């Protein structure tokens, strides 16, 4: 949050892991809807971990991108 540019750079770098984990979660949810045997609490936990993992991976990606941009500029 040091500047608007750093904010945009960080969010741009955080987008891929967030989108990938979101897409995987959506795909898993669709499979669970189609396959009744997978509608269990365990599948919800697995999908939550995948989604949370993407969010957690986006944090260091954003920080690295901002540090790299600051060192270049």
PQR file with spaces between the fields and no chain letter, atoms N, CA, C, O and H, PARSE charges and radii, in Angstrom:
ATOM       1  N    UNK     1       0.815   -1.186    0.000 -0.4000 1.5000
ATOM       2  CA   UNK     1       0.000    0.000    0.000 -0.0000 2.0000
ATOM       3  C    UNK     1       0.866    1.260    0.000  0.5500 1.7000
ATOM       4  O    UNK     1       0.407    2.343    0.362 -0.5500 1.4000
ATOM       5  N    UNK     2       2.126    1.099   -0.413 -0.4000 1.5000
ATOM       6  CA   UNK     2       3.021    2.250   -0.411 -0.0000 2.0000
ATOM       7  C    UNK     2       2.663    3.260   -1.503  0.5500 1.7000
ATOM       8  O    UNK     2       2.974    4.445   -1.384 -0.5500 1.4000
ATOM       9  H    UNK     2       2.499    0.219   -0.707  0.4000 1.0000
ATOM      10  N    UNK     3       2.013    2.788   -2.558 -0.4000 1.5000
ATOM      11  CA   UNK     3       1.573    3.693   -3.624 -0.0000 2.0000
ATOM      12  C    UNK     3       0.498    2.985   -4.443  0.5500 1.7000
ATOM      13  O    UNK     3       0.286    1.779   -4.315 -0.5500 1.4000
ATOM      14  H    UNK     3       1.761    1.825   -2.654  0.4000 1.0000
ATOM      15  N    UNK     4      -0.172    3.761   -5.282 -0.4000 1.5000
ATOM      16  CA   UNK     4      -1.183    3.160   -6.156 -0.0000 2.0000
ATOM      17  C    UNK     4      -0.545    2.174   -7.130  0.5500 1.7000
ATOM      18  O    UNK     4      -1.125    1.132   -7.433 -0.5500 1.4000
ATOM      19  H    UNK     4       0.000    4.741   -5.386  0.4000 1.0000
ATOM      20  N    UNK     5       0.643    2.504   -7.616 -0.4000 1.5000
ATOM      21  CA   UNK     5       1.331    1.624   -8.553 -0.0000 2.0000
ATOM      22  C    UNK     5       1.718    0.312   -7.868  0.5500 1.7000
ATOM      23  O    UNK     5       1.563   -0.757   -8.458 -0.5500 1.4000
ATOM      24  H    UNK     5       1.114    3.352   -7.370  0.4000 1.0000
ATOM      25  N    UNK     6       2.210    0.376   -6.648 -0.4000 1.5000
ATOM      26  CA   UNK     6       2.571   -0.843   -5.909 -0.0000 2.0000
ATOM      27  C    UNK     6       1.323   -1.697   -5.659  0.5500 1.7000
ATOM      28  O    UNK     6       1.371   -2.924   -5.740 -0.5500 1.4000
ATOM      29  H    UNK     6       2.336    1.244   -6.168  0.4000 1.0000
ATOM      30  N    UNK     7       0.230   -1.041   -5.362 -0.4000 1.5000
ATOM      31  CA   UNK     7      -1.034   -1.740   -5.128 -0.0000 2.0000
ATOM      32  C    UNK     7      -1.458   -2.511   -6.387  0.5500 1.7000
ATOM      33  O    UNK     7      -1.823   -3.684   -6.316 -0.5500 1.4000
ATOM      34  H    UNK     7       0.191   -0.044   -5.296  0.4000 1.0000
ATOM      35  N    UNK     8      -1.405   -1.835   -7.528 -0.4000 1.5000
ATOM      36  CA   UNK     8      -1.780   -2.481   -8.787 -0.0000 2.0000
ATOM      37  C    UNK     8      -0.806   -3.600   -9.150  0.5500 1.7000
ATOM      38  O    UNK     8      -1.229   -4.663   -9.606 -0.5500 1.4000
ATOM      39  H    UNK     8      -1.109   -0.882   -7.586  0.4000 1.0000
ATOM      40  N    UNK     9       0.479   -3.375   -8.953 -0.4000 1.5000
ATOM      41  CA   UNK     9       1.492   -4.394   -9.261 -0.0000 2.0000
ATOM      42  C    UNK     9       1.286   -5.636   -8.410  0.5500 1.7000
ATOM      43  O    UNK     9       1.337   -6.757   -8.916 -0.5500 1.4000
ATOM      44  H    UNK     9       0.822   -2.512   -8.582  0.4000 1.0000
ATOM      45  N    UNK    10       1.058   -5.440   -7.133 -0.4000 1.5000
ATOM      46  CA   UNK    10       0.833   -6.572   -6.234 -0.0000 2.0000
ATOM      47  C    UNK    10      -0.407   -7.358   -6.595  0.5500 1.7000
ATOM      48  O    UNK    10      -0.381   -8.589   -6.611 -0.5500 1.4000
ATOM      49  H    UNK    10       1.017   -4.529   -6.722  0.4000 1.0000
ATOM      50  N    UNK    11      -1.483   -6.669   -6.881 -0.4000 1.5000
ATOM      51  CA   UNK    11      -2.720   -7.358   -7.245 -0.0000 2.0000
ATOM      52  C    UNK    11      -2.602   -8.080   -8.583  0.5500 1.7000
ATOM      53  O    UNK    11      -3.158   -9.163   -8.760 -0.5500 1.4000
ATOM      54  H    UNK    11      -1.504   -5.669   -6.868  0.4000 1.0000
ATOM      55  N    UNK    12      -1.884   -7.484   -9.516 -0.4000 1.5000
ATOM      56  CA   UNK    12      -1.680   -8.132  -10.806 -0.0000 2.0000
ATOM      57  C    UNK    12      -0.885   -9.431  -10.629  0.5500 1.7000
ATOM      58  O    UNK    12      -1.183  -10.434  -11.278 -0.5500 1.4000
ATOM      59  H    UNK    12      -1.432   -6.603   -9.372  0.4000 1.0000
ATOM      60  N    UNK    13       0.115   -9.416   -9.761 -0.4000 1.5000
ATOM      61  CA   UNK    13       0.932  -10.604   -9.518 -0.0000 2.0000
ATOM      62  C    UNK    13       0.160  -11.662   -8.729  0.5500 1.7000
ATOM      63  O    UNK    13       0.414  -12.856   -8.888 -0.5500 1.4000
ATOM      64  H    UNK    13       0.358   -8.602   -9.233  0.4000 1.0000
ATOM      65  N    UNK    14      -0.763  -11.244   -7.897 -0.4000 1.5000
ATOM      66  CA   UNK    14      -1.538  -12.180   -7.076 -0.0000 2.0000
ATOM      67  C    UNK    14      -2.672  -12.830   -7.861  0.5500 1.7000
ATOM      68  O    UNK    14      -3.243  -13.823   -7.412 -0.5500 1.4000
ATOM      69  H    UNK    14      -0.970  -10.274   -7.768  0.4000 1.0000
ATOM      70  N    UNK    15      -2.996  -12.291   -9.007 -0.4000 1.5000
ATOM      71  CA   UNK    15      -4.132  -12.798   -9.770 -0.0000 2.0000
ATOM      72  C    UNK    15      -3.988  -14.246  -10.242  0.5500 1.7000
ATOM      73  O    UNK    15      -4.933  -15.016  -10.072 -0.5500 1.4000
ATOM      74  H    UNK    15      -2.532  -11.484   -9.372  0.4000 1.0000
ATOM      75  N    UNK    16      -2.850  -14.661  -10.830 -0.4000 1.5000
ATOM      76  CA   UNK    16      -2.765  -16.050  -11.321 -0.0000 2.0000
ATOM      77  C    UNK    16      -3.008  -17.129  -10.268  0.5500 1.7000
ATOM      78  O    UNK    16      -3.818  -18.022  -10.517 -0.5500 1.4000
ATOM      79  H    UNK    16      -2.083  -14.035  -10.968  0.4000 1.0000
ATOM      80  N    UNK    17      -2.343  -17.096   -9.087 -0.4000 1.5000
ATOM      81  CA   UNK    17      -2.635  -18.158   -8.124 -0.0000 2.0000
ATOM      82  C    UNK    17      -4.079  -18.125   -7.627  0.5500 1.7000
ATOM      83  O    UNK    17      -4.671  -19.164   -7.337 -0.5500 1.4000
ATOM      84  H    UNK    17      -1.685  -16.370   -8.885  0.4000 1.0000
ATOM      85  N    UNK    18      -4.628  -16.933   -7.535 -0.4000 1.5000
ATOM      86  CA   UNK    18      -6.018  -16.816   -7.088 -0.0000 2.0000
ATOM      87  C    UNK    18      -6.971  -17.391   -8.133  0.5500 1.7000
ATOM      88  O    UNK    18      -7.901  -18.120   -7.787 -0.5500 1.4000
ATOM      89  H    UNK    18      -4.147  -16.089   -7.771  0.4000 1.0000
ATOM      90  N    UNK    19      -6.748  -17.071   -9.399 -0.4000 1.5000
ATOM      91  CA   UNK    19      -7.606  -17.588  -10.462 -0.0000 2.0000
ATOM      92  C    UNK    19      -7.482  -19.100  -10.615  0.5500 1.7000
ATOM      93  O    UNK    19      -8.479  -19.792  -10.821 -0.5500 1.4000
ATOM      94  H    UNK    19      -5.993  -16.479   -9.679  0.4000 1.0000
ATOM      95  N    UNK    20      -6.257  -19.609  -10.515 -0.4000 1.5000
ATOM      96  CA   UNK    20      -6.046  -21.051  -10.664 -0.0000 2.0000
ATOM      97  C    UNK    20      -6.743  -21.807   -9.539  0.5500 1.7000
ATOM      98  O    UNK    20      -7.443  -22.787   -9.794 -0.5500 1.4000
ATOM      99  H    UNK    20      -5.447  -19.047  -10.348  0.4000 1.0000
ATOM     100  N    UNK    21      -6.559  -21.365   -8.308 -0.4000 1.5000
ATOM     101  CA   UNK    21      -7.209  -22.070   -7.199 -0.0000 2.0000
ATOM     102  C    UNK    21      -8.724  -21.936   -7.278  0.5500 1.7000
ATOM     103  O    UNK    21      -9.447  -22.872   -6.937 -0.5500 1.4000
ATOM     104  H    UNK    21      -5.990  -20.569   -8.102  0.4000 1.0000
ATOM     105  N    UNK    22      -9.207  -20.789   -7.721 -0.4000 1.5000
ATOM     106  CA   UNK    22     -10.648  -20.614   -7.888 -0.0000 2.0000
ATOM     107  C    UNK    22     -11.211  -21.525   -8.969  0.5500 1.7000
ATOM     108  O    UNK    22     -12.276  -22.117   -8.797 -0.5500 1.4000
ATOM     109  H    UNK    22      -8.619  -20.029   -7.999  0.4000 1.0000
ATOM     110  N    UNK    23     -10.497  -21.637  -10.079 -0.4000 1.5000
ATOM     111  CA   UNK    23     -10.952  -22.512  -11.164 -0.0000 2.0000
ATOM     112  C    UNK    23     -10.952  -23.978  -10.734  0.5500 1.7000
ATOM     113  O    UNK    23     -11.882  -24.720  -11.048 -0.5500 1.4000
ATOM     114  H    UNK    23      -9.631  -21.156  -10.219  0.4000 1.0000
ATOM     115  N    UNK    24      -9.908  -24.391  -10.015 -0.4000 1.5000
ATOM     116  CA   UNK    24      -9.858  -25.768   -9.526 -0.0000 2.0000
ATOM     117  C    UNK    24     -11.011  -26.033   -8.561  0.5500 1.7000
ATOM     118  O    UNK    24     -11.641  -27.089   -8.615 -0.5500 1.4000
ATOM     119  H    UNK    24      -9.153  -23.788   -9.760  0.4000 1.0000
ATOM     120  N    UNK    25     -11.281  -25.079   -7.687 -0.4000 1.5000
ATOM     121  CA   UNK    25     -12.378  -25.233   -6.737 -0.0000 2.0000
ATOM     122  C    UNK    25     -13.722  -25.331   -7.449  0.5500 1.7000
ATOM     123  O    UNK    25     -14.555  -26.162   -7.087 -0.5500 1.4000
ATOM     124  H    UNK    25     -10.768  -24.222   -7.644  0.4000 1.0000
ATOM     125  N    UNK    26     -13.939  -24.499   -8.447 -0.4000 1.5000
ATOM     126  CA   UNK    26     -15.190  -24.544   -9.206 -0.0000 2.0000
ATOM     127  C    UNK    26     -15.325  -25.883   -9.921  0.5500 1.7000
ATOM     128  O    UNK    26     -16.404  -26.475   -9.935 -0.5500 1.4000
ATOM     129  H    UNK    26     -13.263  -23.824   -8.741  0.4000 1.0000
ATOM     130  N    UNK    27     -14.236  -26.360  -10.512 -0.4000 1.5000
ATOM     131  CA   UNK    27     -14.256  -27.657  -11.185 -0.0000 2.0000
ATOM     132  C    UNK    27     -14.580  -28.785  -10.201  0.5500 1.7000
ATOM     133  O    UNK    27     -15.388  -29.663  -10.502 -0.5500 1.4000
ATOM     134  H    UNK    27     -13.359  -25.879  -10.500  0.4000 1.0000
ATOM     135  N    UNK    28     -13.953  -28.756   -9.036 -0.4000 1.5000
ATOM     136  CA   UNK    28     -14.236  -29.775   -8.014 -0.0000 2.0000
ATOM     137  C    UNK    28     -15.688  -29.716   -7.560  0.5500 1.7000
ATOM     138  O    UNK    28     -16.318  -30.754   -7.357 -0.5500 1.4000
ATOM     139  H    UNK    28     -13.296  -28.042   -8.792  0.4000 1.0000
ATOM     140  N    UNK    29     -16.216  -28.524   -7.403 -0.4000 1.5000
ATOM     141  CA   UNK    29     -17.624  -28.383   -7.016 -0.0000 2.0000
ATOM     142  C    UNK    29     -18.540  -28.972   -8.083  0.5500 1.7000
ATOM     143  O    UNK    29     -19.516  -29.652   -7.768 -0.5500 1.4000
ATOM     144  H    UNK    29     -15.704  -27.680   -7.568  0.4000 1.0000
ATOM     145  N    UNK    30     -18.218  -28.707   -9.345 -0.4000 1.5000
ATOM     146  CA   UNK    30     -19.034  -29.259  -10.432 -0.0000 2.0000
ATOM     147  C    UNK    30     -18.988  -30.781  -10.427  0.5500 1.7000
ATOM     148  O    UNK    30     -20.010  -31.434  -10.637 -0.5500 1.4000
ATOM     149  H    UNK    30     -17.425  -28.154   -9.601  0.4000 1.0000
ATOM     150  N    UNK    31     -17.815  -31.345  -10.191 -0.4000 1.5000
ATOM     151  CA   UNK    31     -17.694  -32.804  -10.123 -0.0000 2.0000
ATOM     152  C    UNK    31     -18.511  -33.337   -8.961  0.5500 1.7000
ATOM     153  O    UNK    31     -19.174  -34.365   -9.093 -0.5500 1.4000
ATOM     154  H    UNK    31     -16.984  -30.814  -10.021  0.4000 1.0000
ATOM     155  N    UNK    32     -18.473  -32.660   -7.835 -0.4000 1.5000
ATOM     156  CA   UNK    32     -19.248  -33.104   -6.663 -0.0000 2.0000
ATOM     157  C    UNK    32     -20.757  -33.039   -6.912  0.5500 1.7000
ATOM     158  O    UNK    32     -21.514  -33.853   -6.384 -0.5500 1.4000
ATOM     159  H    UNK    32     -17.934  -31.824   -7.728  0.4000 1.0000
ATOM     160  N    UNK    33     -21.177  -32.087   -7.704 -0.4000 1.5000
ATOM     161  CA   UNK    33     -22.602  -31.996   -8.033 -0.0000 2.0000
ATOM     162  C    UNK    33     -23.012  -33.187   -8.895  0.5500 1.7000
ATOM     163  O    UNK    33     -24.094  -33.747   -8.719 -0.5500 1.4000
ATOM     164  H    UNK    33     -20.561  -31.425   -8.133  0.4000 1.0000
ATOM     165  N    UNK    34     -22.139  -33.569   -9.829 -0.4000 1.5000
ATOM     166  CA   UNK    34     -22.439  -34.656  -10.757 -0.0000 2.0000
ATOM     167  C    UNK    34     -22.295  -36.031  -10.096  0.5500 1.7000
ATOM     168  O    UNK    34     -23.053  -36.950  -10.403 -0.5500 1.4000
ATOM     169  H    UNK    34     -21.260  -33.114   -9.972  0.4000 1.0000
ATOM     170  N    UNK    35     -21.321  -36.170   -9.190 -0.4000 1.5000
ATOM     171  CA   UNK    35     -21.044  -37.468   -8.561 -0.0000 2.0000
ATOM     172  C    UNK    35     -21.524  -37.415   -7.103  0.5500 1.7000
ATOM     173  O    UNK    35     -20.824  -36.879   -6.244 -0.5500 1.4000
ATOM     174  H    UNK    35     -20.705  -35.422   -8.940  0.4000 1.0000
ATOM     175  N    UNK    36     -22.698  -37.961   -6.822 -0.4000 1.5000
ATOM     176  CA   UNK    36     -23.257  -37.874   -5.473 -0.0000 2.0000
ATOM     177  C    UNK    36     -22.367  -38.477   -4.384  0.5500 1.7000
ATOM     178  O    UNK    36     -22.418  -38.035   -3.236 -0.5500 1.4000
ATOM     179  H    UNK    36     -23.266  -38.397   -7.520  0.4000 1.0000
ATOM     180  N    UNK    37     -21.563  -39.467   -4.724 -0.4000 1.5000
ATOM     181  CA   UNK    37     -20.701  -40.098   -3.714 -0.0000 2.0000
ATOM     182  C    UNK    37     -19.642  -39.129   -3.176  0.5500 1.7000
ATOM     183  O    UNK    37     -19.097  -39.340   -2.092 -0.5500 1.4000
ATOM     184  H    UNK    37     -21.521  -39.825   -5.657  0.4000 1.0000
ATOM     185  N    UNK    38     -19.358  -38.085   -3.925 -0.4000 1.5000
ATOM     186  CA   UNK    38     -18.351  -37.115   -3.490 -0.0000 2.0000
ATOM     187  C    UNK    38     -18.926  -35.987   -2.639  0.5500 1.7000
ATOM     188  O    UNK    38     -18.181  -35.115   -2.191 -0.5500 1.4000
ATOM     189  H    UNK    38     -19.801  -37.914   -4.805  0.4000 1.0000
ATOM     190  N    UNK    39     -20.194  -35.988   -2.416 -0.4000 1.5000
ATOM     191  CA   UNK    39     -20.828  -34.935   -1.610 -0.0000 2.0000
ATOM     192  C    UNK    39     -20.649  -35.250   -0.131  0.5500 1.7000
ATOM     193  O    UNK    39     -21.576  -35.693    0.546 -0.5500 1.4000
ATOM     194  H    UNK    39     -20.800  -36.696   -2.780  0.4000 1.0000
ATOM     195  N    UNK    40     -19.459  -35.014    0.342 -0.4000 1.5000
ATOM     196  CA   UNK    40     -19.131  -35.319    1.731 -0.0000 2.0000
ATOM     197  C    UNK    40     -18.463  -34.104    2.368  0.5500 1.7000
ATOM     198  O    UNK    40     -18.001  -33.207    1.664 -0.5500 1.4000
ATOM     199  H    UNK    40     -18.706  -34.654   -0.208  0.4000 1.0000
ATOM     200  N    UNK    41     -18.414  -34.077    3.682 -0.4000 1.5000
ATOM     201  CA   UNK    41     -17.693  -32.986    4.347 -0.0000 2.0000
ATOM     202  C    UNK    41     -16.208  -32.957    3.962  0.5500 1.7000
ATOM     203  O    UNK    41     -15.596  -31.890    3.916 -0.5500 1.4000
ATOM     204  H    UNK    41     -18.790  -34.806    4.254  0.4000 1.0000
ATOM     205  N    UNK    42     -15.642  -34.119    3.689 -0.4000 1.5000
ATOM     206  CA   UNK    42     -14.226  -34.165    3.315 -0.0000 2.0000
ATOM     207  C    UNK    42     -13.977  -33.410    2.013  0.5500 1.7000
ATOM     208  O    UNK    42     -12.964  -32.723    1.886 -0.5500 1.4000
ATOM     209  H    UNK    42     -16.139  -34.986    3.726  0.4000 1.0000
ATOM     210  N    UNK    43     -14.878  -33.524    1.051 -0.4000 1.5000
ATOM     211  CA   UNK    43     -14.687  -32.810   -0.213 -0.0000 2.0000
ATOM     212  C    UNK    43     -14.778  -31.302   -0.003  0.5500 1.7000
ATOM     213  O    UNK    43     -14.071  -30.539   -0.662 -0.5500 1.4000
ATOM     214  H    UNK    43     -15.702  -34.082    1.154  0.4000 1.0000
ATOM     215  N    UNK    44     -15.632  -30.876    0.898 -0.4000 1.5000
ATOM     216  CA   UNK    44     -15.735  -29.445    1.202 -0.0000 2.0000
ATOM     217  C    UNK    44     -14.436  -28.958    1.836  0.5500 1.7000
ATOM     218  O    UNK    44     -13.961  -27.865    1.527 -0.5500 1.4000
ATOM     219  H    UNK    44     -16.207  -31.496    1.432  0.4000 1.0000
ATOM     220  N    UNK    45     -13.868  -29.766    2.716 -0.4000 1.5000
ATOM     221  CA   UNK    45     -12.604  -29.390    3.353 -0.0000 2.0000
ATOM     222  C    UNK    45     -11.487  -29.313    2.321  0.5500 1.7000
ATOM     223  O    UNK    45     -10.687  -28.377    2.341 -0.5500 1.4000
ATOM     224  H    UNK    45     -14.253  -30.654    2.966  0.4000 1.0000
ATOM     225  N    UNK    46     -11.427  -30.290    1.418 -0.4000 1.5000
ATOM     226  CA   UNK    46     -10.391  -30.284    0.381 -0.0000 2.0000
ATOM     227  C    UNK    46     -10.523  -29.047   -0.498  0.5500 1.7000
ATOM     228  O    UNK    46      -9.524  -28.393   -0.797 -0.5500 1.4000
ATOM     229  H    UNK    46     -12.077  -31.050    1.401  0.4000 1.0000
ATOM     230  N    UNK    47     -11.728  -28.723   -0.911 -0.4000 1.5000
ATOM     231  CA   UNK    47     -11.930  -27.545   -1.761 -0.0000 2.0000
ATOM     232  C    UNK    47     -11.588  -26.263   -1.016  0.5500 1.7000
ATOM     233  O    UNK    47     -11.045  -25.328   -1.604 -0.5500 1.4000
ATOM     234  H    UNK    47     -12.540  -29.254   -0.669  0.4000 1.0000
ATOM     235  N    UNK    48     -11.900  -26.214    0.261 -0.4000 1.5000
ATOM     236  CA   UNK    48     -11.559  -25.037    1.066 -0.0000 2.0000
ATOM     237  C    UNK    48     -10.054  -24.872    1.173  0.5500 1.7000
ATOM     238  O    UNK    48      -9.540  -23.756    1.092 -0.5500 1.4000
ATOM     239  H    UNK    48     -12.341  -26.973    0.739  0.4000 1.0000
ATOM     240  N    UNK    49      -9.346  -25.981    1.354 -0.4000 1.5000
ATOM     241  CA   UNK    49      -7.887  -25.932    1.441 -0.0000 2.0000
ATOM     242  C    UNK    49      -7.285  -25.463    0.115  0.5500 1.7000
ATOM     243  O    UNK    49      -6.340  -24.674    0.107 -0.5500 1.4000
ATOM     244  H    UNK    49      -9.764  -26.887    1.420  0.4000 1.0000
ATOM     245  N    UNK    50      -7.825  -25.944   -0.997 -0.4000 1.5000
ATOM     246  CA   UNK    50      -7.336  -25.512   -2.309 -0.0000 2.0000
ATOM     247  C    UNK    50      -7.539  -24.007   -2.485  0.5500 1.7000
ATOM     248  O    UNK    50      -6.632  -23.301   -2.924 -0.5500 1.4000
ATOM     249  H    UNK    50      -8.592  -26.585   -0.990  0.4000 1.0000
ATOM     250  N    UNK    51      -8.711  -23.531   -2.146 -0.4000 1.5000
ATOM     251  CA   UNK    51      -9.011  -22.108   -2.292 -0.0000 2.0000
ATOM     252  C    UNK    51      -8.138  -21.271   -1.364  0.5500 1.7000
ATOM     253  O    UNK    51      -7.598  -20.244   -1.775 -0.5500 1.4000
ATOM     254  H    UNK    51      -9.448  -24.105   -1.790  0.4000 1.0000
ATOM     255  N    UNK    52      -8.002  -21.702   -0.129 -0.4000 1.5000
ATOM     256  CA   UNK    52      -7.154  -20.989    0.820 -0.0000 2.0000
ATOM     257  C    UNK    52      -5.693  -21.033    0.390  0.5500 1.7000
ATOM     258  O    UNK    52      -4.967  -20.052    0.548 -0.5500 1.4000
ATOM     259  H    UNK    52      -8.441  -22.536    0.205  0.4000 1.0000
ATOM     260  N    UNK    53      -5.263  -22.164   -0.150 -0.4000 1.5000
ATOM     261  CA   UNK    53      -3.890  -22.284   -0.643 -0.0000 2.0000
ATOM     262  C    UNK    53      -3.586  -21.276   -1.731  0.5500 1.7000
ATOM     263  O    UNK    53      -2.516  -20.668   -1.742 -0.5500 1.4000
ATOM     264  H    UNK    53      -5.853  -22.962   -0.278  0.4000 1.0000
ATOM     265  N    UNK    54      -4.523  -21.099   -2.643 -0.4000 1.5000
ATOM     266  CA   UNK    54      -4.329  -20.095   -3.696 -0.0000 2.0000
ATOM     267  C    UNK    54      -4.223  -18.695   -3.131  0.5500 1.7000
ATOM     268  O    UNK    54      -3.412  -17.888   -3.586 -0.5500 1.4000
ATOM     269  H    UNK    54      -5.393  -21.593   -2.634  0.4000 1.0000
ATOM     270  N    UNK    55      -5.043  -18.415   -2.143 -0.4000 1.5000
ATOM     271  CA   UNK    55      -4.988  -17.094   -1.509 -0.0000 2.0000
ATOM     272  C    UNK    55      -3.654  -16.893   -0.799  0.5500 1.7000
ATOM     273  O    UNK    55      -3.055  -15.820   -0.869 -0.5500 1.4000
ATOM     274  H    UNK    55      -5.702  -19.070   -1.774  0.4000 1.0000
ATOM     275  N    UNK    56      -3.199  -17.939   -0.114 -0.4000 1.5000
ATOM     276  CA   UNK    56      -1.928  -17.825    0.606 -0.0000 2.0000
ATOM     277  C    UNK    56      -0.736  -17.743   -0.340  0.5500 1.7000
ATOM     278  O    UNK    56       0.250  -17.076   -0.028 -0.5500 1.4000
ATOM     279  H    UNK    56      -3.685  -18.811   -0.057  0.4000 1.0000
ATOM     280  N    UNK    57      -0.810  -18.407   -1.487 -0.4000 1.5000
ATOM     281  CA   UNK    57       0.266  -18.314   -2.474 -0.0000 2.0000
ATOM     282  C    UNK    57       0.304  -16.941   -3.146  0.5500 1.7000
ATOM     283  O    UNK    57       1.356  -16.504   -3.613 -0.5500 1.4000
ATOM     284  H    UNK    57      -1.612  -18.948   -1.740  0.4000 1.0000
ATOM     285  N    UNK    58      -0.827  -16.273   -3.192 -0.4000 1.5000
ATOM     286  CA   UNK    58      -0.871  -14.969   -3.848 -0.0000 2.0000
ATOM     287  C    UNK    58      -0.167  -13.888   -3.031  0.5500 1.7000
ATOM     288  O    UNK    58       0.295  -12.892   -3.588 -0.5500 1.4000
ATOM     289  H    UNK    58      -1.681  -16.628   -2.813  0.4000 1.0000
ATOM     290  N    UNK    59      -0.085  -14.077   -1.726 -0.4000 1.5000
ATOM     291  CA   UNK    59       0.541  -13.055   -0.874 -0.0000 2.0000
ATOM     292  C    UNK    59       2.032  -12.907   -1.182  0.5500 1.7000
ATOM     293  O    UNK    59       2.480  -11.798   -1.473 -0.5500 1.4000
ATOM     294  H    UNK    59      -0.461  -14.886   -1.274  0.4000 1.0000
ATOM     295  N    UNK    60       2.822  -14.000   -1.127 -0.4000 1.5000
ATOM     296  CA   UNK    60       4.245  -13.810   -1.459 -0.0000 2.0000
ATOM     297  C    UNK    60       4.470  -13.399   -2.912  0.5500 1.7000
ATOM     298  O    UNK    60       5.429  -12.688   -3.213 -0.5500 1.4000
ATOM     299  H    UNK    60       2.458  -14.901   -0.891  0.4000 1.0000
ATOM     300  N    UNK    61       3.593  -13.842   -3.815 -0.4000 1.5000
ATOM     301  CA   UNK    61       3.729  -13.432   -5.218 -0.0000 2.0000
ATOM     302  C    UNK    61       3.572  -11.919   -5.338  0.5500 1.7000
ATOM     303  O    UNK    61       4.317  -11.271   -6.075 -0.5500 1.4000
ATOM     304  H    UNK    61       2.814  -14.420   -3.570  0.4000 1.0000
ATOM     305  N    UNK    62       2.622  -11.367   -4.629 -0.4000 1.5000
ATOM     306  CA   UNK    62       2.402   -9.919   -4.657 -0.0000 2.0000
ATOM     307  C    UNK    62       3.588   -9.180   -4.053  0.5500 1.7000
ATOM     308  O    UNK    62       4.045   -8.181   -4.608 -0.5500 1.4000
ATOM     309  H    UNK    62       2.017  -11.893   -4.031  0.4000 1.0000
ATOM     310  N    UNK    63       4.085   -9.661   -2.927 -0.4000 1.5000
ATOM     311  CA   UNK    63       5.220   -9.000   -2.276 -0.0000 2.0000
ATOM     312  C    UNK    63       6.470   -9.040   -3.160  0.5500 1.7000
ATOM     313  O    UNK    63       7.183   -8.042   -3.270 -0.5500 1.4000
ATOM     314  H    UNK    63       3.714  -10.473   -2.477  0.4000 1.0000
ATOM     315  N    UNK    64       6.734  -10.178   -3.783 -0.4000 1.5000
ATOM     316  CA   UNK    64       7.897  -10.281   -4.672 -0.0000 2.0000
ATOM     317  C    UNK    64       7.786   -9.299   -5.838  0.5500 1.7000
ATOM     318  O    UNK    64       8.759   -8.635   -6.195 -0.5500 1.4000
ATOM     319  H    UNK    64       6.154  -10.989   -3.693  0.4000 1.0000
ATOM     320  N    UNK    65       6.603   -9.215   -6.423 -0.4000 1.5000
ATOM     321  CA   UNK    65       6.407   -8.333   -7.573 -0.0000 2.0000
ATOM     322  C    UNK    65       6.604   -6.870   -7.174  0.5500 1.7000
ATOM     323  O    UNK    65       7.205   -6.100   -7.924 -0.5500 1.4000
ATOM     324  H    UNK    65       5.813   -9.755   -6.134  0.4000 1.0000
ATOM     325  N    UNK    66       6.109   -6.489   -6.019 -0.4000 1.5000
ATOM     326  CA   UNK    66       6.260   -5.105   -5.573 -0.0000 2.0000
ATOM     327  C    UNK    66       7.726   -4.796   -5.277  0.5500 1.7000
ATOM     328  O    UNK    66       8.233   -3.743   -5.664 -0.5500 1.4000
ATOM     329  H    UNK    66       5.621   -7.114   -5.410  0.4000 1.0000
ATOM     330  N    UNK    67       8.406   -5.716   -4.590 -0.4000 1.5000
ATOM     331  CA   UNK    67       9.836   -5.495   -4.308 -0.0000 2.0000
ATOM     332  C    UNK    67      10.652   -5.403   -5.592  0.5500 1.7000
ATOM     333  O    UNK    67      11.544   -4.563   -5.711 -0.5500 1.4000
ATOM     334  H    UNK    67       7.995   -6.572   -4.276  0.4000 1.0000
ATOM     335  N    UNK    68      10.342   -6.267   -6.548 -0.4000 1.5000
ATOM     336  CA   UNK    68      11.055   -6.261   -7.830 -0.0000 2.0000
ATOM     337  C    UNK    68      10.806   -4.935   -8.555  0.5500 1.7000
ATOM     338  O    UNK    68      11.738   -4.348   -9.106 -0.5500 1.4000
ATOM     339  H    UNK    68       9.617   -6.949   -6.452  0.4000 1.0000
ATOM     340  N    UNK    69       9.558   -4.462   -8.559 -0.4000 1.5000
ATOM     341  CA   UNK    69       9.227   -3.201   -9.231 -0.0000 2.0000
ATOM     342  C    UNK    69       9.916   -2.022   -8.554  0.5500 1.7000
ATOM     343  O    UNK    69      10.369   -1.092   -9.221 -0.5500 1.4000
ATOM     344  H    UNK    69       8.802   -4.939   -8.112  0.4000 1.0000
ATOM     345  N    UNK    70       9.994   -2.067   -7.223 -0.4000 1.5000
ATOM     346  CA   UNK    70      10.644   -0.961   -6.499 -0.0000 2.0000
ATOM     347  C    UNK    70      12.149   -0.947   -6.751  0.5500 1.7000
ATOM     348  O    UNK    70      12.750    0.124   -6.833 -0.5500 1.4000
ATOM     349  H    UNK    70       9.626   -2.822   -6.681  0.4000 1.0000
ATOM     350  N    UNK    71      12.764   -2.118   -6.873 -0.4000 1.5000
ATOM     351  CA   UNK    71      14.207   -2.178   -7.105 -0.0000 2.0000
ATOM     352  C    UNK    71      14.562   -1.763   -8.546  0.5500 1.7000
ATOM     353  O    UNK    71      15.653   -1.254   -8.804 -0.5500 1.4000
ATOM     354  H    UNK    71      12.276   -2.988   -6.806  0.4000 1.0000
ATOM     355  N    UNK    72      13.630   -1.989   -9.469 -0.4000 1.5000
ATOM     356  CA   UNK    72      13.862   -1.602  -10.858 -0.0000 2.0000
ATOM     357  C    UNK    72      13.595   -0.132  -11.096  0.5500 1.7000
ATOM     358  O    UNK    72      14.181    0.477  -11.992 -0.5500 1.4000
ATOM     359  H    UNK    72      12.744   -2.402   -9.260  0.4000 1.0000
ATOM     360  N    UNK    73      12.714    0.435  -10.299 -0.4000 1.5000
ATOM     361  CA   UNK    73      12.295    1.809  -10.544 -0.0000 2.0000
ATOM     362  C    UNK    73      12.925    2.736   -9.622  0.5500 1.7000
ATOM     363  O    UNK    73      12.679    3.940   -9.693 -0.5500 1.4000
ATOM     364  H    UNK    73      12.238   -0.060   -9.571  0.4000 1.0000
